[in-house]
Structures are given as C-alpha cells and as structure tokens.
Amino acid sequence: MNAERRKIVWPSRKETWITSVMVFIMVALAAAFFFVVDTVLAFASRNILAIGQ
C-alpha cells in the first residue's frame, strides 16, 4: 500500500492553474458554439414553420 502511495505525483500549483484556465477556455468555447448552433436551428425552424402557415 505504501509503495503504491509513493508513486503518486501531484501537479504543481502552476500546472493546476494552467489546466484550470484551459478548462475554462474550453467550456467558454463550447458554450459559444452551442449558443450559435441553437440560435441558427431556432431561426431555421421558425422560418420553416412560417412557410407552412
């Protein structure tokens, strides 16, 4: 058990900070992407439904 515990390597404070920033950037990009896709699909569906009326 102790031999396995000695193999654990914890990230440094800098690595943790950089990884956290990268995750935040990726979440922001994904949110922007899905916002744009949702807006385009809503616009398209409204126009398609308007044609049928």
PyMOL Python script that loads the backbone (N, CA, C, O; Angstrom):
from pymol import cmd

cmd.read_pdbstr("""\
ATOM      1  N   MET A   1       0.828  -1.201   0.000  1.00  0.00           N
ATOM      2  CA  MET A   1       0.000   0.000   0.000  1.00  0.00           C
ATOM      3  C   MET A   1       0.869   1.260   0.000  1.00  0.00           C
ATOM      4  O   MET A   1       0.627   2.173  -0.789  1.00  0.00           O
ATOM      5  N   ASN A   2       1.875   1.321   0.872  1.00  0.00           N
ATOM      6  CA  ASN A   2       2.754   2.490   0.914  1.00  0.00           C
ATOM      7  C   ASN A   2       3.584   2.604  -0.353  1.00  0.00           C
ATOM      8  O   ASN A   2       3.893   3.713  -0.789  1.00  0.00           O
ATOM      9  N   ALA A   3       3.953   1.467  -0.956  1.00  0.00           N
ATOM     10  CA  ALA A   3       4.724   1.511  -2.199  1.00  0.00           C
ATOM     11  C   ALA A   3       3.899   2.161  -3.305  1.00  0.00           C
ATOM     12  O   ALA A   3       4.428   2.938  -4.100  1.00  0.00           O
ATOM     13  N   GLU A   4       2.629   1.850  -3.359  1.00  0.00           N
ATOM     14  CA  GLU A   4       1.755   2.465  -4.358  1.00  0.00           C
ATOM     15  C   GLU A   4       1.556   3.946  -4.066  1.00  0.00           C
ATOM     16  O   GLU A   4       1.503   4.759  -4.988  1.00  0.00           O
ATOM     17  N   ARG A   5       1.448   4.294  -2.812  1.00  0.00           N
ATOM     18  CA  ARG A   5       1.246   5.681  -2.425  1.00  0.00           C
ATOM     19  C   ARG A   5       2.451   6.545  -2.802  1.00  0.00           C
ATOM     20  O   ARG A   5       2.291   7.723  -3.120  1.00  0.00           O
ATOM     21  N   ARG A   6       3.656   5.967  -2.769  1.00  0.00           N
ATOM     22  CA  ARG A   6       4.852   6.721  -3.130  1.00  0.00           C
ATOM     23  C   ARG A   6       4.912   7.033  -4.624  1.00  0.00           C
ATOM     24  O   ARG A   6       5.643   7.933  -5.036  1.00  0.00           O
ATOM     25  N   LYS A   7       4.152   6.298  -5.437  1.00  0.00           N
ATOM     26  CA  LYS A   7       4.158   6.516  -6.883  1.00  0.00           C
ATOM     27  C   LYS A   7       3.305   7.713  -7.299  1.00  0.00           C
ATOM     28  O   LYS A   7       3.408   8.181  -8.433  1.00  0.00           O
ATOM     29  N   ILE A   8       2.477   8.203  -6.407  1.00  0.00           N
ATOM     30  CA  ILE A   8       1.589   9.322  -6.724  1.00  0.00           C
ATOM     31  C   ILE A   8       2.411  10.585  -6.921  1.00  0.00           C
ATOM     32  O   ILE A   8       3.265  10.924  -6.102  1.00  0.00           O
ATOM     33  N   VAL A   9       2.132  11.285  -8.039  1.00  0.00           N
ATOM     34  CA  VAL A   9       2.804  12.564  -8.319  1.00  0.00           C
ATOM     35  C   VAL A   9       1.720  13.630  -8.423  1.00  0.00           C
ATOM     36  O   VAL A   9       0.854  13.570  -9.296  1.00  0.00           O
ATOM     37  N   TRP A  10       1.781  14.601  -7.526  1.00  0.00           N
ATOM     38  CA  TRP A  10       0.788  15.666  -7.516  1.00  0.00           C
ATOM     39  C   TRP A  10       1.237  16.789  -8.435  1.00  0.00           C
ATOM     40  O   TRP A  10       2.429  17.093  -8.496  1.00  0.00           O
ATOM     41  N   PRO A  11       0.305  17.413  -9.153  1.00  0.00           N
ATOM     42  CA  PRO A  11       0.686  18.524 -10.036  1.00  0.00           C
ATOM     43  C   PRO A  11       1.109  19.744  -9.217  1.00  0.00           C
ATOM     44  O   PRO A  11       0.669  19.942  -8.084  1.00  0.00           O
ATOM     45  N   SER A  12       1.971  20.548  -9.823  1.00  0.00           N
ATOM     46  CA  SER A  12       2.398  21.772  -9.151  1.00  0.00           C
ATOM     47  C   SER A  12       1.275  22.802  -9.199  1.00  0.00           C
ATOM     48  O   SER A  12       0.269  22.623  -9.886  1.00  0.00           O
ATOM     49  N   ARG A  13       1.471  23.864  -8.464  1.00  0.00           N
ATOM     50  CA  ARG A  13       0.470  24.942  -8.448  1.00  0.00           C
ATOM     51  C   ARG A  13       0.335  25.549  -9.847  1.00  0.00           C
ATOM     52  O   ARG A  13      -0.772  25.875 -10.276  1.00  0.00           O
ATOM     53  N   LYS A  14       1.447  25.699 -10.554  1.00  0.00           N
ATOM     54  CA  LYS A  14       1.419  26.270 -11.906  1.00  0.00           C
ATOM     55  C   LYS A  14       0.671  25.348 -12.861  1.00  0.00           C
ATOM     56  O   LYS A  14      -0.143  25.817 -13.657  1.00  0.00           O
ATOM     57  N   GLU A  15       0.933  24.052 -12.795  1.00  0.00           N
ATOM     58  CA  GLU A  15       0.228  23.099 -13.658  1.00  0.00           C
ATOM     59  C   GLU A  15      -1.271  23.106 -13.382  1.00  0.00           C
ATOM     60  O   GLU A  15      -2.079  23.039 -14.308  1.00  0.00           O
ATOM     61  N   THR A  16      -1.636  23.186 -12.118  1.00  0.00           N
ATOM     62  CA  THR A  16      -3.050  23.228 -11.754  1.00  0.00           C
ATOM     63  C   THR A  16      -3.702  24.492 -12.298  1.00  0.00           C
ATOM     64  O   THR A  16      -4.820  24.439 -12.811  1.00  0.00           O
ATOM     65  N   TRP A  17      -3.012  25.635 -12.190  1.00  0.00           N
ATOM     66  CA  TRP A  17      -3.542  26.896 -12.686  1.00  0.00           C
ATOM     67  C   TRP A  17      -3.723  26.847 -14.200  1.00  0.00           C
ATOM     68  O   TRP A  17      -4.775  27.231 -14.711  1.00  0.00           O
ATOM     69  N   ILE A  18      -2.710  26.379 -14.916  1.00  0.00           N
ATOM     70  CA  ILE A  18      -2.780  26.322 -16.384  1.00  0.00           C
ATOM     71  C   ILE A  18      -3.903  25.384 -16.832  1.00  0.00           C
ATOM     72  O   ILE A  18      -4.648  25.705 -17.758  1.00  0.00           O
ATOM     73  N   THR A  19      -4.024  24.241 -16.186  1.00  0.00           N
ATOM     74  CA  THR A  19      -5.081  23.296 -16.538  1.00  0.00           C
ATOM     75  C   THR A  19      -6.457  23.887 -16.272  1.00  0.00           C
ATOM     76  O   THR A  19      -7.379  23.703 -17.067  1.00  0.00           O
ATOM     77  N   SER A  20      -6.599  24.593 -15.161  1.00  0.00           N
ATOM     78  CA  SER A  20      -7.887  25.225 -14.835  1.00  0.00           C
ATOM     79  C   SER A  20      -8.254  26.282 -15.868  1.00  0.00           C
ATOM     80  O   SER A  20      -9.412  26.372 -16.276  1.00  0.00           O
ATOM     81  N   VAL A  21      -7.288  27.077 -16.292  1.00  0.00           N
ATOM     82  CA  VAL A  21      -7.548  28.104 -17.308  1.00  0.00           C
ATOM     83  C   VAL A  21      -7.927  27.446 -18.625  1.00  0.00           C
ATOM     84  O   VAL A  21      -8.842  27.909 -19.305  1.00  0.00           O
ATOM     85  N   MET A  22      -7.233  26.367 -18.995  1.00  0.00           N
ATOM     86  CA  MET A  22      -7.560  25.669 -20.234  1.00  0.00           C
ATOM     87  C   MET A  22      -8.979  25.109 -20.192  1.00  0.00           C
ATOM     88  O   MET A  22      -9.705  25.183 -21.183  1.00  0.00           O
ATOM     89  N   VAL A  23      -9.371  24.557 -19.061  1.00  0.00           N
ATOM     90  CA  VAL A  23     -10.732  24.028 -18.923  1.00  0.00           C
ATOM     91  C   VAL A  23     -11.743  25.157 -19.053  1.00  0.00           C
ATOM     92  O   VAL A  23     -12.758  24.999 -19.732  1.00  0.00           O
ATOM     93  N   PHE A  24     -11.486  26.289 -18.416  1.00  0.00           N
ATOM     94  CA  PHE A  24     -12.404  27.432 -18.508  1.00  0.00           C
ATOM     95  C   PHE A  24     -12.546  27.903 -19.956  1.00  0.00           C
ATOM     96  O   PHE A  24     -13.652  28.190 -20.413  1.00  0.00           O
ATOM     97  N   ILE A  25     -11.427  27.981 -20.675  1.00  0.00           N
ATOM     98  CA  ILE A  25     -11.470  28.415 -22.079  1.00  0.00           C
ATOM     99  C   ILE A  25     -12.273  27.424 -22.916  1.00  0.00           C
ATOM    100  O   ILE A  25     -13.084  27.837 -23.745  1.00  0.00           O
ATOM    101  N   MET A  26     -12.062  26.132 -22.714  1.00  0.00           N
ATOM    102  CA  MET A  26     -12.791  25.122 -23.491  1.00  0.00           C
ATOM    103  C   MET A  26     -14.285  25.169 -23.184  1.00  0.00           C
ATOM    104  O   MET A  26     -15.105  25.007 -24.087  1.00  0.00           O
ATOM    105  N   VAL A  27     -14.646  25.387 -21.927  1.00  0.00           N
ATOM    106  CA  VAL A  27     -16.066  25.500 -21.561  1.00  0.00           C
ATOM    107  C   VAL A  27     -16.680  26.725 -22.222  1.00  0.00           C
ATOM    108  O   VAL A  27     -17.804  26.660 -22.719  1.00  0.00           O
ATOM    109  N   ALA A  28     -15.956  27.844 -22.233  1.00  0.00           N
ATOM    110  CA  ALA A  28     -16.465  29.052 -22.875  1.00  0.00           C
ATOM    111  C   ALA A  28     -16.639  28.835 -24.376  1.00  0.00           C
ATOM    112  O   ALA A  28     -17.640  29.261 -24.952  1.00  0.00           O
ATOM    113  N   LEU A  29     -15.676  28.177 -25.011  1.00  0.00           N
ATOM    114  CA  LEU A  29     -15.797  27.893 -26.447  1.00  0.00           C
ATOM    115  C   LEU A  29     -16.969  26.962 -26.738  1.00  0.00           C
ATOM    116  O   LEU A  29     -17.705  27.170 -27.703  1.00  0.00           O
ATOM    117  N   ALA A  30     -17.141  25.943 -25.913  1.00  0.00           N
ATOM    118  CA  ALA A  30     -18.262  25.016 -26.114  1.00  0.00           C
ATOM    119  C   ALA A  30     -19.592  25.739 -25.920  1.00  0.00           C
ATOM    120  O   ALA A  30     -20.536  25.512 -26.677  1.00  0.00           O
ATOM    121  N   ALA A  31     -19.673  26.604 -24.914  1.00  0.00           N
ATOM    122  CA  ALA A  31     -20.910  27.359 -24.678  1.00  0.00           C
ATOM    123  C   ALA A  31     -21.214  28.268 -25.858  1.00  0.00           C
ATOM    124  O   ALA A  31     -22.362  28.358 -26.293  1.00  0.00           O
ATOM    125  N   ALA A  32     -20.199  28.939 -26.377  1.00  0.00           N
ATOM    126  CA  ALA A  32     -20.404  29.820 -27.534  1.00  0.00           C
ATOM    127  C   ALA A  32     -20.842  29.005 -28.753  1.00  0.00           C
ATOM    128  O   ALA A  32     -21.744  29.415 -29.484  1.00  0.00           O
ATOM    129  N   PHE A  33     -20.213  27.867 -28.969  1.00  0.00           N
ATOM    130  CA  PHE A  33     -20.570  27.012 -30.104  1.00  0.00           C
ATOM    131  C   PHE A  33     -22.028  26.568 -30.015  1.00  0.00           C
ATOM    132  O   PHE A  33     -22.778  26.687 -30.983  1.00  0.00           O
ATOM    133  N   PHE A  34     -22.423  26.059 -28.857  1.00  0.00           N
ATOM    134  CA  PHE A  34     -23.798  25.575 -28.712  1.00  0.00           C
ATOM    135  C   PHE A  34     -24.802  26.720 -28.757  1.00  0.00           C
ATOM    136  O   PHE A  34     -25.929  26.519 -29.208  1.00  0.00           O
ATOM    137  N   PHE A  35     -24.432  27.907 -28.305  1.00  0.00           N
ATOM    138  CA  PHE A  35     -25.316  29.064 -28.418  1.00  0.00           C
ATOM    139  C   PHE A  35     -25.562  29.396 -29.892  1.00  0.00           C
ATOM    140  O   PHE A  35     -26.698  29.632 -30.304  1.00  0.00           O
ATOM    141  N   VAL A  36     -24.483  29.411 -30.677  1.00  0.00           N
ATOM    142  CA  VAL A  36     -24.619  29.718 -32.101  1.00  0.00           C
ATOM    143  C   VAL A  36     -25.448  28.652 -32.803  1.00  0.00           C
ATOM    144  O   VAL A  36     -26.335  28.978 -33.591  1.00  0.00           O
ATOM    145  N   VAL A  37     -25.169  27.384 -32.525  1.00  0.00           N
ATOM    146  CA  VAL A  37     -25.926  26.298 -33.167  1.00  0.00           C
ATOM    147  C   VAL A  37     -27.398  26.382 -32.778  1.00  0.00           C
ATOM    148  O   VAL A  37     -28.271  26.219 -33.630  1.00  0.00           O
ATOM    149  N   ASP A  38     -27.682  26.634 -31.503  1.00  0.00           N
ATOM    150  CA  ASP A  38     -29.066  26.740 -31.041  1.00  0.00           C
ATOM    151  C   ASP A  38     -29.780  27.911 -31.721  1.00  0.00           C
ATOM    152  O   ASP A  38     -30.936  27.787 -32.126  1.00  0.00           O
ATOM    153  N   THR A  39     -29.094  29.038 -31.843  1.00  0.00           N
ATOM    154  CA  THR A  39     -29.685  30.214 -32.486  1.00  0.00           C
ATOM    155  C   THR A  39     -29.991  29.935 -33.954  1.00  0.00           C
ATOM    156  O   THR A  39     -31.068  30.279 -34.439  1.00  0.00           O
ATOM    157  N   VAL A  40     -29.055  29.317 -34.658  1.00  0.00           N
ATOM    158  CA  VAL A  40     -29.255  29.009 -36.079  1.00  0.00           C
ATOM    159  C   VAL A  40     -30.402  28.017 -36.253  1.00  0.00           C
ATOM    160  O   VAL A  40     -31.243  28.200 -37.133  1.00  0.00           O
ATOM    161  N   LEU A  41     -30.448  26.980 -35.435  1.00  0.00           N
ATOM    162  CA  LEU A  41     -31.522  25.993 -35.560  1.00  0.00           C
ATOM    163  C   LEU A  41     -32.881  26.594 -35.211  1.00  0.00           C
ATOM    164  O   LEU A  41     -33.882  26.267 -35.848  1.00  0.00           O
ATOM    165  N   ALA A  42     -32.927  27.465 -34.213  1.00  0.00           N
ATOM    166  CA  ALA A  42     -34.197  28.122 -33.865  1.00  0.00           C
ATOM    167  C   ALA A  42     -34.659  29.019 -34.997  1.00  0.00           C
ATOM    168  O   ALA A  42     -35.844  29.035 -35.328  1.00  0.00           O
ATOM    169  N   PHE A  43     -33.744  29.763 -35.595  1.00  0.00           N
ATOM    170  CA  PHE A  43     -34.082  30.629 -36.728  1.00  0.00           C
ATOM    171  C   PHE A  43     -34.595  29.794 -37.903  1.00  0.00           C
ATOM    172  O   PHE A  43     -35.597  30.141 -38.529  1.00  0.00           O
ATOM    173  N   ALA A  44     -33.906  28.703 -38.193  1.00  0.00           N
ATOM    174  CA  ALA A  44     -34.309  27.848 -39.312  1.00  0.00           C
ATOM    175  C   ALA A  44     -35.673  27.219 -39.059  1.00  0.00           C
ATOM    176  O   ALA A  44     -36.514  27.187 -39.958  1.00  0.00           O
ATOM    177  N   SER A  45     -35.898  26.723 -37.861  1.00  0.00           N
ATOM    178  CA  SER A  45     -37.182  26.076 -37.578  1.00  0.00           C
ATOM    179  C   SER A  45     -38.325  27.089 -37.627  1.00  0.00           C
ATOM    180  O   SER A  45     -39.414  26.763 -38.099  1.00  0.00           O
ATOM    181  N   ARG A  46     -38.092  28.318 -37.142  1.00  0.00           N
ATOM    182  CA  ARG A  46     -39.137  29.343 -37.225  1.00  0.00           C
ATOM    183  C   ARG A  46     -39.485  29.646 -38.679  1.00  0.00           C
ATOM    184  O   ARG A  46     -40.657  29.789 -39.029  1.00  0.00           O
ATOM    185  N   ASN A  47     -38.474  29.741 -39.507  1.00  0.00           N
ATOM    186  CA  ASN A  47     -38.722  30.040 -40.927  1.00  0.00           C
ATOM    187  C   ASN A  47     -39.419  28.877 -41.623  1.00  0.00           C
ATOM    188  O   ASN A  47     -40.313  29.093 -42.442  1.00  0.00           O
ATOM    189  N   ILE A  48     -39.028  27.672 -41.313  1.00  0.00           N
ATOM    190  CA  ILE A  48     -39.668  26.501 -41.920  1.00  0.00           C
ATOM    191  C   ILE A  48     -41.129  26.414 -41.497  1.00  0.00           C
ATOM    192  O   ILE A  48     -41.998  26.129 -42.322  1.00  0.00           O
ATOM    193  N   LEU A  49     -41.404  26.656 -40.220  1.00  0.00           N
ATOM    194  CA  LEU A  49     -42.781  26.622 -39.745  1.00  0.00           C
ATOM    195  C   LEU A  49     -43.603  27.765 -40.306  1.00  0.00           C
ATOM    196  O   LEU A  49     -44.804  27.615 -40.531  1.00  0.00           O
ATOM    197  N   ALA A  50     -42.964  28.918 -40.538  1.00  0.00           N
ATOM    198  CA  ALA A  50     -43.672  30.066 -41.104  1.00  0.00           C
ATOM    199  C   ALA A  50     -44.077  29.789 -42.550  1.00  0.00           C
ATOM    200  O   ALA A  50     -45.106  30.279 -43.015  1.00  0.00           O
ATOM    201  N   ILE A  51     -43.282  29.016 -43.246  1.00  0.00           N
ATOM    202  CA  ILE A  51     -43.617  28.682 -44.645  1.00  0.00           C
ATOM    203  C   ILE A  51     -44.898  27.865 -44.691  1.00  0.00           C
ATOM    204  O   ILE A  51     -45.698  28.018 -45.615  1.00  0.00           O
ATOM    205  N   GLY A  52     -45.099  27.006 -43.711  1.00  0.00           N
ATOM    206  CA  GLY A  52     -46.285  26.126 -43.696  1.00  0.00           C
ATOM    207  C   GLY A  52     -47.576  26.839 -43.337  1.00  0.00           C
ATOM    208  O   GLY A  52     -48.650  26.266 -43.518  1.00  0.00           O
ATOM    209  N   GLN A  53     -47.518  28.041 -42.846  1.00  0.00           N
ATOM    210  CA  GLN A  53     -48.738  28.741 -42.420  1.00  0.00           C
ATOM    211  C   GLN A  53     -49.303  29.591 -43.514  1.00  0.00           C
ATOM    212  O   GLN A  53     -50.328  30.245 -43.320  1.00  0.00           O
TER     213      GLN A  53
END
""", "prot")
cmd.dss("prot")
cmd.show_as("cartoon", "prot")
cmd.util.cbc("prot")
cmd.orient("prot")
